[in-house]
């Protein structure tokens, strides 16, 4: 039977930021593109909502750094309304002895010296070494990884050339830098930081990045890479900086949506995909939950790899080994996400009153040992009794989010179990854990709990149900060595191409992984365009 003519050159499953980026690049190249989004609004996990009357905030993803500058420029996001402001400081960490560490803003060395003159002297060399490795990663973010192939020489030659280009980049590193690179990929954040520093507050501020979205001890192998993953971003040309999108994270994806619409992309919301159509071994379209069939020359998935291959593609189209590997794809985060509406700003015992420190990432976890105990506790009981809380108060930088004189705060909390033990269910315990998170902040800033006017709670189960984040995993899969670069989501399919002809992946389950980067969408579009009519 002849295949029916396609309705679009490409249909993209999922209107999150990577799907929108992929759509924009394909449309810029003259392709006819349709984006289908299950929810009523585009943006995926990067959305802004009113969660209490008069109070708006980013719902899941909550801060800006990893959004790639080339994506911003190529999609002309500033012209489409995006405005990002830098945080005045990076992090603010209260300590158990009523002191604090405030990093960034040009004063980090003096701040670290309050706790250790040795660490203050070592900090510049540490930052320079990490920046060298981060620069290498920035070079690789917008590259299609070399792909292992079962094909002949014709298929292998392009992959060998890609591997050679990677090798040339690595050869530019000194031997000492190569050793550091290996250490960052193979060891723990705790071990790496213990080799540099002695003061607990500094190691806590730096090591927090190793457990963000990573349900593991800071002394777990591989957590050093998670730390590194969070430092290769930049904001407004400042490397390693963090910022805020005016209007919340939804401002990013709404700017992307406007860019897509200006390029002629068709976007359909409230349009869930139920099935990928496969004919003669090729993906030829999708069937929606409403029963509509949309034909396309390419089917591009922006959903979690396990959702694609376990729910949307009929298993008889996939090899047994492939299905077994996808079933073992690791996905699960210790994240419990909250937004709170506040009648007033918090006042911390260690640094009372307002100030620019309240615009930083406020970390309530005074040491790596504290973080490790939180993880152990969560594994045993479902959540840590002394949890890790990072709080941002974006309304200190953006008065559009709350009524005058009032504020919103994002609470990004670790560690909780993605699935509770002993038959417990998250819907029965989410408010109890939310109370604990607010009490944790209140301990450092007395009166905080009394200032809470309303709250929005997202347990790991809520994140899975609302945004398709399996196990609440904000990265669409753990950032472990066996799930990175050419092995993301698995070896043989690390180049954005699925196991069926015409099927592609553009989500965070591909290189370079999670975070609001736009890189997977950019790279997938390159792969699709490179394939031409194939």
N, C-alpha and C positions, 0 to 999 in steps of 0.2 A: 504494500500500500504506500502511496506517496504521502509524505508528511505535509500537514497543513502549513501554509505560509505563516511566518512568525508575526505576532502583534508588535513586538519590540525587538531591537537588536539584543537587549539585555533586560532581564527582570531581576531586581535585587530584593532579596528576602530580608526585611528588617531595615527600618529607617533610623537606626542609631547613627552616631557621627561617622563611623567608618563606611556605612552604606551610603550616606549622603556624599562623602568625599569621593568614593568610587564612582558614584553616579555623575558627579560634576565633571570628573576627568574624562569619563567616557563621552559625556555630552559635548564637552569641549572638542573632542576628536570627531564630532559629527555623528555619534551613535544615537539612536532612539532608545531612551531608557525609561523604565517604569520601576518605581520603588513602592513596595507594599509594606505597610507598617501595621502591626497587630493593635497597637494602642491608638487612642484618639489624637495623639500628638506625636510629631517626629522628635527624635532626640535620644531615644533609648534611655540609658541611665544618666545621660547628661541633660536634665530637664529642670526647669524652675516651676514651682507650684505654690499657690496660696495654701498654707496648711492650717492657718488660724486666721480669723477675720482681720484683714489688714496687714498680715505678715506673710511674706513670700521668701522662699529660699530654694537653693539647689537640693534636690531630693536624694540622690545617691552620690554620684561624683560631686566634688565640692570645692576643688581648687585647681588653679591653672599653673602648669609649668611645662608639661610634655607636649603640648600642642605644637606641631612642627612649623617653624617659620615659613618653610616653602609652601606648605599647604595654605597657611594664612594668606601668603602673597598670591599664589596661583588662583585661589578662589576669590581673591579680593574681598576678604571677609570684613575688613574695616569699612569698605565702601558700603557693605551690606549691614552695617550697624554695630559691628563688634568693637568694643573698647575694653582693653585690659589694663589694670593698674597694678603696679608692683606693691608688695607688702613692704612697709618701712623696716621691719625686722623679719628674720626667718623664723626663729623659734624662741619661746619663753617657757622655761622649765622651773617650776617651784621645787624646792628640795625639802627633805624631811626636817632640816634644822632651821626652817623659816628663812632661808636665803633663796636666791634664784640665779639662773644662768640665762642670759639674753644674747642670742647669736644673730649675726648679720648686721646690716646697717653700718658696717665699717668698724665696729667696736668689739668684735669677737675675741681678739687676743687679750684685751684688757679684762673682759668678762671671764675668760678661762683662767687668767692669772689669779683671780680671786680664790680659785680652788687648787691650782697647781701651776707654779712657774715653769716646771718642766713641760707640762702639756701645752702651755702657751707658746713656748719656744718651738715645740714640735709641730704645732698646728699648720703653719705655712707650708712646710714640706709635705705633710699629709694631704693638704688640699691641692697642692701642685701635682702630686703623684696621681691622686684620684682624678684630677681634671684631664691629665694626659690619657688615661684609660677612657674617661667619659667622651673625650674627643673622638676616639676610635669608634665608640658605639654610635656617636652622632653620625659618623660617616656611613655606618652600616644600617642605620634605621630605615633609610629609603632605598635599600638594595634588596633585590630578590635573592634569597639564599640559594647557593648551589644545591641542586637536588640529586639525591641518589636515584639511579634509574636502572630498570631491568632491560632497557632497550639496547640497541646496537650502538655502533660508533656515532651514527648520525645524531642520536639522542644524547649521547654522552659528551660530545665535543663542547656544546655550549655550557654544560655544567662544569666541565674541566676548566674552561676559560674563566667562569665565575669564581671557581676555587682559586685559580691563579691570581685573580685580582684581589681576593681576600688575603692570599699569602703575601702579596706585595705590601698591603697595608700593615700586616703584622711584622714584616721585615723592617719597617720604619721604626718600630719600637726597639729600645735598647734591651739587652739581655735582662737587666734588672726589672724593666717595665714588663717584659714578658712573664717574668716570675710573679710579679704582682697581679697580672691579668689571670694567670692560672690560679693564684690564691683566691682571688675574688670570685671565680667561677666554682671553685671546688670546696672552699671552707666556709666557716660560719662568720656572721657579722661579729659575734662576740670575740672569737679568736683573733680576727683581723684587727679589731679595735684594741684588744688587750695588748697586742704587739706594738701599738703606738702610744697608748695613753694610760694614765693611772687614776685619774679622777672619775668617780662614778657619774656625776652630772654630765660631763662632756660625752662620755661613752653612751649615756642614755639618750641624749639629744641626737647623736649620730646613729646610734643603733636602732632607734625607733623606725627609721626607714627600712630596716631589715625585716621587720615583722608586720609592716602595714599590709593588710590583706593577705598575710602569710601566716596560716595557722600552724605556727611552729615556735620553738624556743629560739631566742637570738643566738644560741649556741648550736643550732641545727645546721648541718652541712647544707650549703646552697643559699643560706640566708644572706651571705655577703653579696651574692649577685642581686638579690632583691634590693639591698641597700643601693647598689650601683645603678639599678634600673631607675631609681627615683632621683638620681642626681644628673642625668644627662639632658635634662630639659633646659629651657631658657624662657625668659619673659622680656619682651621689648628690647631684645638684643643683649640682655644680661644673662650670662650662662649660670646655670644652677639656681636661678632665682625662682620664687613662687609669687603668684599674683592672683588677682580676682577679676573675673569678667563682670562688668557692670550689668546688673540684671540677673546675675547668677549663671550657672553653667548652661541653662537653657538659652542664654543669649548667644552662645557659641553655635549651638545646633540650629537655632532660628536663623542666624546669619547664613549658615550652610544651606538651610532650606531655601532661603531667598536666592542664594547663588544658583542652586539647582533649578529653581523655577525660571530664573532669568535665562538659563541655558536651554530651556524647553523640556526639562525632565518632568514626567508625569508622576505625581506623588499621591498615593491612595492611603489614607489612614482608616482605622477601624476595619482593616482588611487582613485578617490572619491567613497565613498559608497553611494548608492542611497536608499537601503532598507535592513532591517534585515529580513531574511527569518524565518517565524514562521510556524511550522507544529505540529499539535496535542498539542498545548499549549507550545511548546518548541522552543527556538531559535536554528536553525540548520545551519545557515550560513548567507551570505550577497550577495546582488546583487550590482555590481558596476555600476557607471554611464555609462560605456561602454557596459553594458549588460552581463558581466561575472558573473556566480554564483560560489561562493566559499563556500564549505561545511566545517563545523567545529563542533567539539564536544562542544566547548564553543565559544560564541560570547562576546567579551569584548570591552566595549565602553570607549574611552578616550576623547569623545567629551562632550560638555556642555549638562547637563541633558535635557534641553528643546529641543535641536537639536535631541537627541536620541529619545525622546518619542513623540515629535510633528512632526518630519519630517521623521524619519527612520523606526519607528514601526507603522504598520497599526493600527489606533485607535480602530478597533473592537476587537483587541487582549488585550486591556487594559480596566480595570474597569472604570466606569464613575467617581467614587470618586478619583481614582488615576489620571486620566487625568485632573480633575478640580484642584487638588492640584498642579500638575506640572505647570499648566497654571498660578498659583499664586506664583510660585517659584520666589523670588525676585532676579533680576539680572540687575545691572546698575551701572556704575562707573563714577565719574567726571573727568576722566583722559584724557588729551590731551598730546600725546607723540611726541617728536621731536628729531632729530639728526641734528647737525650743523657741518659743516667743517669750521675750523678757520685758519686764516693766522698767528695768534699769540695767546698767552695765554691772558686771560683777566686780568686786573689790577683793583682791588677793591679800592674804595676811602678810605675805613676804614683800609685796609691793602694792600698798593700798592706793585706791583712787584710779582715775582714768589715766590714759597715756598710750603712746604708740605700741607698748608691749601687748596691748589688747587687740592689736591688728595682726599679731604674729600667730603662728601655730602654737597653741598653748598645750604643752605635753604634761600630763599627770601620770608619770611613771618614772620615779627618781633614779632607777638603776637598771642595769641588765639583769641582775639577780631578781629584781621585782618582776621584770617581764617574763623571765623563765618560770617563776613561781605561778604567775598568772596563767601561763600555758598549761602547766602541770595540773593546776586546780581545775581548769576548764575541761581537760580530758577526763578527769575523775568525776566531776559533778555536773558538767554541762556549761558552767560559766564560772569565771574567776570571782572570788569574793572580794578581791582587791584588784579590780580591772584596770586596764590601760585605756586612758581617755585622751584623745586629742580634740581640743575645742578651737574652732575658729568663730570669730564674731564679724561676719562680712559687712554688717550694717555700719561698722566703724569706717568702712571705705566706700559704702554704697547706701545712700539714704533713701533709695527707691524701694528697699526691702521691708521697711517697717515704718509705723507712724512716728512722727517727730518725737524725739526724746525716748523712744523705745527701741528695742534691738531684737535681732535674731541671732541664734548661735547654732552652728553645726557641731554635733558631737559624733566623732568617728571613733568607735570603741572596739577594743580588742581585749581579751580573747573570750570568745564563746564558741561552743561546739556547733558545727554546721548541722549536725543531727544530734538531738539530745539523747542521753543514755536512759536505760531502764524504762523504755516505753513512753517517756515524757514527750510532750508535743509543744512546739514553740508557741502556738496560739494560747496555750494555758499559762505560759510563763513570761511572755513578752513584757507585760506591765511591771512584773516583779523585777526583771532585769533592768528595765528603764528607770525604775525608782533607784536601783543601785547605782546606775551611771550618774544620775543627778546628785545623789548623795556623795559620790566620789568627788565631783566638782565642788560641792558645798563644803567638803572638808578642807579644801585649799582656799576657797573663797566663801566664807560664812555669809549666809543670806541669799546665796544663789538659788537654792530650792524655793525660797519664799517669793522670788522674783519671777518664777516660771508661770506664765499665763496660759500656755497651751503647748502641746508637743505632738510631734509626728514620729512614729516608731517604725523601723524596718529591721526585723530580725533576719537572720540568714534565709529563713523560709519565705519571708515577705520579699526579699530581694530576688529569690528564685521565681516566685509566682508573678511578681510585677514586671521584672525585667529580663527573665530568662537566664539569670545568673545561677547556674547549677551549683548547689551547695553554698549559695551566697558568694560565689567566687568573683571578686571584682575584676579579675584578670582573664576571665573565660578559660581558666585552667592554670594550675600551679606553674610558677616560673622555676622549674627544676631543670637540671642539665639535660635530662632526657626529653624535655618538652620545650626546648629553645632552638631558635635559628632554623637550620634545616630539619630539625626534628619536631617542629611545631606545625600542626598537631601531631605528626609522626613522620619518621623517615620515609621518603618516597613521595611525600605530598607536602613538603615544606615550601613549595614555590607557588602557593595559592591555587593550584590546580587539583581538583578532586579526582577520585578514582574512576569517574565516568566522563567521557568526552562531553564538552559543553558545560561542565559543572565546575564552579570556582568558589573560593572562600575569600572573604575580605574582612573578617572580624578579628577581634582580639585573640582568638584561638590560633591565629597565625603570627608570624614574625612582624614586629618585635614584641608582641604581647599586649598587656593591658595598659590602662591609662588613656586619657583623652589625647591621643597623639595624631590621629588621622593617617598615620603611616601605613597600616595594613590596607586601608582603602586606596591610598595612592599607589602602593606596590601592586595590589591586585589589578587595578586598572591597567598598569603597565604590562602585566602578564597577559591580560585579555587582548589588549591592542597588539602585542607582539605576536599573538597566535593568528591574527588576521582571520581568515575564513576557515581555519582548521577546525 
